[in-house]
């Protein structure tokens, strides 16, 4: 049901939750009043209903988690934000009134939004009405929680965080917020900005408490108290770029300002690693106890969790760590000597094993051990199940004393990379030995010998690896300490296997349909023949044929001629994409494509900043902002990409990218940004 105004509350804190600038379309969903900036689709109503029912159940039972699938373009982020903030606002209101009894949810069979085709949900019983069942259980659970649950909204990349914050601006909710990111993204100190080792440089400037060398650090309060960041200020809702601008204006440090703001924030945006990776989480002191954790674009969560529980240590890194630990052991042998012996043991173990590794590929040798065999190999490195608790205690003391020494001008301390190496090693070992050794079978110990990619000298490197093979080892900890974990993406199915992989029960799930009419608003098909009826057979044998590559280029030219706006063109690998681009440059096909659209190529590897720059160029080109004739934009190993003056004959831009690369996952290509998606696949030539 819709109303023109929202319910008022006598408490100022609750008043500030609502944004007076946005129109208030209020819908009764799951027993709560939810503000939404537009008339929601049925899919969005179902999505919000599931979020609210999940959080209601979590409040009642202590935990409840959700898997919510909704296709790309159905407004997941906006639905998530509105529903979870509405629930948090209701929790806050009842907390202030001293009434935290579980609210009665709307009967799902009667009000499932998917049955309403985008219409409104009938009004249900008011949210302040106590449920008739589980009252005693609810009272016991709510007594344990007296603070408002913090919402952590995690995305894979910083550019995705910016997109989500853009959606947050559209909502009618305003709560204290923070955006967490690394020093590399936030630093405004001109002496440190742009350096590779920003973290270490920052720590050096802050080393002497009595004589801090960073003027920006001294002005953190000038950012946190800046009028634009206060309620109703134009930067009340801000992203990384906004906070950096404020920092530059007042010569303050946005990095430490963001952490200061996070202390009292009720909505925190951050990358996945700040939540999933236990080392980073502990290092930045993110408190997830009783929190609501949202993972957006979570279809690759299994890989992220496995990676968070794993470690790869190159031999050179171990030598550097050994050298530092030896120096530290002179002054504090009880703390650092046991750790030094562990590192020495690993180096000796690598030396004994490296000449007996099995050959797996050209210039690549690898051997691995699992279960009891892995345990025996670690014992050869002075790491045993019996002594690990003692080693863990030494590690904890070493990290603490080293960080304390950073603040003293005349004391030795471990470098940032050595601290990180120890943290990652002991994090993986802690998982390996945890739960009375039950996770030993979930790990694979490995040693590989290979040459580094891009190293012209062909120098051999040896890498010690401890790989987590079961994502549940890491993810279960998040489920146990949080109030609710909500995973959402356009592709989570099959949900049974997804749930099983993560080793946890999801009390709520949703597989929502798309909001568009596939018969009227989208066309998908395979193109089997190119110009002159040449077969676009993409088999291994024909992919290297010049005639096939030329036909492919001409087919793409025809598509670029017809389709306005932006086009995304996907290739199965960087190698093939680079091969085709080189051929098209040699034949002049590249120049003909440039006459139809500005071309941009996904950089291979490289820094996120490099990719963001290319992506921005693509967006700007579609909007007609590239006006410099002959400007060259270089993408890594793809050669120059020429951007010319926009004219009537040119229709937008094309982004050449790789399947499962940066472009293909989690980036918003709405409207003109992707009027066509073209996939060049090994088994099927073209789909768009």
C-alpha angles and dihedrals in degrees: 000000000000128000129181097228136034127242111271124226129203094225115090092215092060092044090058091055089074122072110225092196095067123069113255113233101173122199128187105231125167092343094308133099108240124191115218125178095221139026099280125231118242088253091056092048090052090048094052091045091055092048092052094045089050093053092044090054091045090054091049099043102028095247138033128162133195141210109201121181121188125158121257111275097031096108100256096158095051092046091049094050096046095047098043093045090048089053092047091049091051090048090050092049093050091045090056090047092047092241114117098152113141112269121234111254121224113263102265096209092058098040107032101146092215087071092055099062095224096318128121127289116241111252114265134200112305116268095239091066110105118236116252093228136050091022095142091046091050093050091051092049096047094050088065092057118060099152128074111261110251115232114224111194108193126191132178098243139020091245089058089051089055090052092051092049088052087058091047089058089062094057128090092233129098123180133156105286142184136190114213121206140144128280087253090066097039108034115116098172104120092212092057103028113113097014120130095232099048093149095055093042090052092050091050091054091050096041098102108057091194093053110027110188098203113086091189091061090055090056099053091117090057088066099042091049095042111132093230091061095050124095110299091010116134090247096044084112104043141163130206093278092051093051091048090053091052089047092053092047094054096028092240134138113261092190097062090035090059091052091047089053091047091062091073099022121125092191119043125182117200144145120273093255093065088063107029103037108076093203095055092039092055093042094056093035097235107179110212097171108130092353130142108236120196120191111194119201087013098164091113095046093119091060092045092051092047091050091049090057095046137078137199116194122186118215092242090057090052091051091053091047091049091053093052094045091051090055092047091048092064092069100029110023096161091063105032105030096071089050091048090053090052092053091045088051092053092049091049091047091053089050092053096046105037097084094051099053119130117250110242103166143345107311091354126107124175141171129178141190132199138189117354091355090059089048091053092049091052090049087059086059093055092260111123133162091242097051098038095089089056092047090049091053090050090049092051092050092045094054092046096047092044092053090047089051090055088071093053117081097213103042132095118239138173117268119249093254092051092050090050092048092052092045093052093045095050093042091058092042091050090056090044093055097033127115092029093304095304091132096057089095090053092064137075121203113209143178122193136183117203146136119261116254110256095013106133092193092063093223115179119239128190120213127197111209135188106185126194108220097182118062090198089073090070103026098053090067090059092050092049098051101037131075093227139354114204117193117192135175143132091253116041098125134147084052097183093063092041091054092045092051092054091046097227141105118249110206093195132039137170135186103189125191124237121270095225129081105246091201095054109025108038137040123201126180148139122252108210099174133042132202115326086021091282110168113246094215106166098190121139092257097052101036091083094049113111091218090057093046091050093049089050091053092050091049090053090049091056091050091049089051094054104036118074125210120013130351127195114210117192128198127190094239144008089240094060093041091053091046092053093045090052092050093048091051091051094051098041092248089119091059091049090051090050089057089060101039139357107257126223127180127207109245115243107240112319130121125321089240090062092052092045089053092053091045091051090051090053092051092045092050092054089052091048096247098130105092104151112109115227096004111162122216113188122211117195112275091344099092127232119332110209120220114194136184113291113248138167093269094056118081111199125284143302125221115207109205145155129255110257090012129120095285096049099059129066103332119131110240098171128171112331092010090078116014088153135026114199120189122192104201132180093235099033122034108214135359125174 
